[in-house]
Amino acid sequence: MMNDYLKEKGEAYDRKIRARLRTKVKESDVPIQTIAESIGKSPPSVYRYLSLKNKSRLPIEIIVKILAAIGVNEAEFFKEVDEMD
């Protein structure tokens, strides 16, 4: 259901998510290595997920896992993304 919602929003919304997620990760001061271990991926994969140059759609499962790893509420995160210009 959430994946369909993200598809409808399009590529611009995906870029907003990545940008906000990058900011949240930086603000959290949680090391990339720790995030990678908690989501079961390698640190280079985490950097790719957060890269604004990456054109592929970021899976909702990965977004949720990263948010959990840095201790950010999922609903609040998406509310902030929706409020971005």
KANOR-V446397 format. One line per field, one symbol per residue. ss: DSSP state (a for helix, b for strand, c for the rest). Layout:
ss: ???
This chain:
ss: caaaaaaaacaaaaaaaaaaaaaaaaaacccaaaaaaaacccaaaaaaaacccccccccaaaaaaaaaaacccaaaaaaaaaacc
